[in-house]
Amino acid sequence: MDFDLPEEHQAFRDVGRMPILEPAGTHGGDIGIGIVLQIGQGHEPMGQGYTSLLFLDEVTALSAGHRPCFFCRRSHAQAFVRLSGMTTDALDRVLQTERLPLAPRQMGEINDLPDGAMIEVEGAPHAVRGALLLRWSFAGYVDKKRKDTVTAAKLLTPPTIIAILARGYQPRWHP
C-alpha cells in the first residue's frame, strides 16, 4: 500500500490528528507513543531526540505498532500496558519488533477481530468496528462494508495490539 500524503497534512496545523513520537535517527526507534495534539502546540512535546509522525487517530497509530503516551494520556497508557500483561519496557521491545516490515502477522477469522484492528482489503486499509469494515483515508473513514462479505484480507495491526484490543482496550477513533 502506497499513500501520497496530501500537502494539507504536512504540518501540525492539521489539528485533531494524533502525532506519534519516535526517537530520531532510527527506523521505528525503540518506543512509539501516541500523544494528543493541542491547538497552538508548535514544539516537540517530548523534547529533542524524537521525531513526530502524524496519524489520523489512535486506531491508525495502533495499527502501526504505537502505544498511548504516559505523559499526556496516562490513564490510557496504564490500561493499555496492564492489558498487555507485560511491563512497559517489555511491551515497547515487543512492539518494536512487531513494527518491522517483515514481522509476521497471522490472520485469523475476520469476524473474530476486535474493534480497532486494521486490515488490508483489496489493497486498501480498513478498520474493524462492530460488524463493519471502515475504509481508511487521510480525511477520515469513508465507505463501509460488512465484515462477513470479505473473504481475503491482510492483518495490519501487530498481534500484541490485537490481543490488547481483544482484552477490552478502547482506542480513540477519528470522528
N, C-alpha and C positions, 0 to 999 in steps of 0.2 A: 504494500500500500504506500503510495507516494501522495503527499498532500502539499500543495503550494500554500504557504502562509500568506493570506491576504495582507496588503500593506497596512490596513487599519488595525491589524492585530500585532503590529511590530513593537508597540511601546506599552508602558504601564498605563497610558491614558485610557486603556480599554478596561475601565473599572467593572468589577464583577467577575473577572477571571481569577482563577486561582494560580498564583505563581508557585513554582516548585524550586527549592534551592538545593544545589548540589555543590560540593567542593570544586572550586575552579581548577582547570587544568587537568581534569581527569575525565575519562569516559564513564559517566554514570556515578563516579565518586563512590564513597563508602556509604553515604547517607543520602536518601532522597526524602525530603519532608515537604508537606503541603502547608502553606501559610495562608492567611487571609489578607487580601489586598484591600486597603482602605483608600478612600478618595484623598488625593493630595499627597499620598505617600510617594516620595521620589528618591528613596535611598534603599540600600540593601539592608533589610531588617536584621539579618544575621551577621552583618559586617563583612569585612574583606575576606576573600578566600572562598566565597560562594558564588555560584552562577545562577541567576534566576531563569526559570523556564516557565512559560505561561501555559496553563491548561484551562480548558473550558470550565471544568468543575472537578469536584473530588472524585467522581466516578471515573473520569478520564485520567486523573493523576494516579488513582489506584491501579488502573489498567496498565500504567507504565511502571508500576512497582514502587510507588512512593507512599509513605505513611504520613499521618497527620503530625503537625508540629507541636512539640511540648511547650513552646513559648506562647503562641497565640491561640492554640486550640488544645490546651492542656487536658481537659476532661475527655475530649475525643481521643487524643493520643493515648491517654491512660487506658481507656476502654479498649482501644484497638490492640495495644500491647497485651493487655490482660486476656483478650480473646484469642491471641496467638498462642498463649501458653509458654511463651519464651520471655527472656529478659529483653530489654530494648536493644542492647548490643548484639545479642544473638539474632534477634529479628532483623536488624539492619544488615548483618552479614548474610543472612539467608536471602533477603530481598535484593541485595547487591548481586548475588549470583543469578537470581531469577530474572533480573532486569537485562541481563546479557542477551544479545540477539539469538544466540543458538541454544538458549536454555530450553529444555523440553517442556512442552505444555500438553499434558494428556487431556483429551476432550472426552468427557462422559456424555450422558444424555443432555441435550439442550434443555429439556423440561425440568431437569434436576438442578440447573444452575441457579444460584441465588440472585436476588435483585442486586444490581450494581456490577455484575460481571459484564465484561465486554468481550464480544466475539466478532470475527470477520465472516460476513455472509456475502457471497458473490462479489468479493473484492472491496466491500465497504464495512467499516466498523459499526456495530450495533450494540446497544446496552440493553441488558435484560431488566425489565420492570414488570413484575406480575406475569401475566400471560402474553405480554407483548415484547417485541424487539423494537427499539427506537433507533433509527439510523442517525449516527453522529455526524455533525458538520461543525465548522468553525462558528457558525451563527447559532448553534444550539441543536437540539434534537429535531429532526424532520422525518416525516414518513414513519409509519408504524406497520408492523406485520405481526401476525400471531406466531408465537414460538412453535406451535405444533405444525406450521406449514413449512418449516425449514428442515431439510434433510441432511445438509452438509454445512459445516462451519469450522472455523479455526479459533481456538481459545487464545485471547489476547491477554487477559488478566493472569498474573502469576498465580500458581497453585496455592501458595501460602495465603495470599489475599482472598482467593476464592474460599478457602477454609474459614477465614475470619468473617467474611460476609455471611457464610452459611451459619456461623455461630451467632449471628444477630447484629453485626455492626451495620449501622445505617449511615451511608455516605450522603454528603450534600450533593444535590442534583441542580443542574442549571435550570432556571425557571421555565 
